[in-house]
Amino acid sequence: MVLRLLLLLGGLLRATEPAPRCETGQETLGQCQTVQKAKCVDIALSSCTDVAYTQMMYPNFLDQKSREVIEYSSEYILISVLHNLLQGECNPDLRLLGCSVLAPQCEKDKVIKPCRHVCENLKKNCLPAFDAIDMAWPYFLDCDRFFAGEEEGCFDPLAKLRGEVDVEEDLPSDLPGTFIQFKHHSYSQMVSMLKKTASKCSHIATTYSIGRSFEGKDLFVIEFSTKPGHHELLKPEFKYIGNMHGNEVVGKELLIYLAQYLCSEYLLGNPRIQTLINNTRIHLLPSLNPDGYELAAEEGAGYNGWVIGRQTAQNLDLNRNFPDLTSEAYRRAGIRGARLDHIPIPQSYWWGKVAPETKAVMKWLRSIPFVLSASLHGGELVVTYPYDYSRHPMEEKMFSPTPDEKMFKMLAKAYADAHPVISDRSELRCGGNFVKRGGIINGAEWYSFTGGMADFNYLHTNCFEVTVEVGCEKFPLEEELFTIWHENRDALLNYMEMVHRGIKGIVSDKFGNPIKNARISVRGIQHDVTTAADGDYWRLLPPGTYIISAQAAGYSRVMKRVTLPAKMKRAGRVDFVLRPVEAWPNKLLRRSMEDMYDPYDPLELFDPHAQHGQPEARGGSPPGREKPWWWSYFSSLDLHKPLWLLKQH
């Protein structure tokens, strides 16, 4: 009885004590420490170790009080498997954003909220990816609830992805405007240099991203044009792509130097550069494989082997990852009237492993009417051109020309002849094996492989692409870069100028309205090009006399005879006016021209989150299925399964 009275008295005394005050920052966490103020601790969550800060605080914004509680939560499991669920889409942006909530940044024993505008931008861009797999937006990424405005002192959890963490080394302020620093650039240094260059020449340059690498790095492009960001009527589109293989770094550096050179020389009034930019829209993508580059860079210049960093973070060779349309072209070649152009991507391609970098390039090609391109590689000194896949798959070295063999040889020689080493007749040098061929070779005759980017460009779009092997060293020492740049500078410019060879024009109806997707055919060449959205087209052709025709669904065909003189170095203007017809004689041709790509285009509708295997027939999920396919990822949770991810919930 006495004991019960003492316990009751003690409880009453404690009840009359004042409530403990929350420390600053603890109100945000919804938790007050009565004995000891919460302190910053090192981050020990395996999925959050690559955030831009080193310390967090318990409890987090979800009131999870320990590492163990967080690691066994459905929220943490979700951010840990997002790279599998979304395969490159918004990866690792969403994981880093989730970490900013589950492992909040802590400095001087105070937590800092992530910025609301970062969350809102990411939600806008990534919500379609969640919709595609029938998943609701995670509640703990509520931009109003767990994030703060900039005026409140927030931080950007994605700054590291944009190259804003590493500091560029300071250079003397009195350097001339034409100064180029010949060095190897890390990813963040590359991004910084491209942005600085675009800012310096903002009236003719801009930067944009075509997508993300598997590890979430932006695939940055710098563009040069008199109207940056816009396609201009009759102005051809050109692109260079570098660093497709992460350990082949020379192409990456050359394109960074080229961007600086184009900017500075344009400002200085160089007539060749001004003419090029005023009449061409130029896109430079220095690094298609930034994840592989980072791995190669760890080995260091001069020591990198032939394999380390070549592939992506998914262990994929990007130049073997594109759809094999060449086999289909060979099958069609023997069919009378069949075209070897704009071949659709087979549905079966999407059942395999498609890199986000590959998909980004394919969508880029679909969005811009590119005319000419080159991919810069390393390991040899030669220019190769399609086809890269042998006509007979068992033949590893077999001459396998496209219908545009003459034009491709002309393009390849434009680069090779302007390169002082490639054009050198000495056989005792890098690339000496190709001297008797003029420094160029048909790709399949060198060695055959399938899934290459150059073949895909030619067979799926209007774009002609060659592959330039810019040197025998894949990762040379920095002191070699100056010489390499001067060997390639004029060749890079000369090849870009080739985009103005052949013919160009506009296809319209009798009222002057442009006709999109009209076909431009050349008699004797089994490969058409098509008009862009504004009705303009470009058709690369070597000198000669041609019968050119234009046709479109519902219109009569128009033919013209065209002669291109040998000394003509700019595209001839050939316009077509098509007249409507009552009947269309070839229903199959009409369908192929009206629907250049399948309306259920797998490139647009492909679900990168689905498991590999043959997809279900169109029409939705099978009856009786209660949970989406991704629900199995949370099977280890018994009582705390994420019902908040189910849309119907």
ABEGO torsion letter per residue (X at the ends): XAAAAAAAAAAAAAAABBBBBBBBGAAAAGBBBAABBBBBBBBABAAAAABABABBBOBBAAGBABAAAAAABAAAAAAAAAAAAAGGBGOAAAAAAAAAAABBBBBGGBBBBBBAAAAAAAAAAAAAAAAAAGBBBBAAABAAAABBBAAAGBBBAAAAAAGAABBBBBBBAABBAABBBBBBBBAAAAAAAAAAAAAAAAAABBBBBAEBBAAGBBBBBBBBBABBGBBBBGBBBBBBBBGABAABAAAAAAAAAAAAAAAAAAAAGBAAAAAAAAABBBBBBABABAAAAAAAAAAEBGABBAABGABBAAGBBAAAABBBAAAAAAAAAABBGBBBBGBBBBAAAAABBBBAAAAAAAAAAAABBBABBBBBBBGBBBBBBOBABBABAABABBBBBBAAAAAAAAAAAAAAAABAAAABABABBBGAAAAAAGGBBBAAAABBBBGBAAAAAAAABABBBBBBBAEABABBBAAAAAAAAAAAAAAAAAAAAAAABEBBEBBBBAAGBBBBGBBBBBBGBBBBBBBBAAGBBBBBBBBEBBBBBBBBBGBBBBBBBBBBBAABABBBBBBBBBBBBABBABAAAAAAAABABBABBAAAABBAABBBEBBBBBGEBBBGBABBAAAAAAAABAAABBAAABAAX
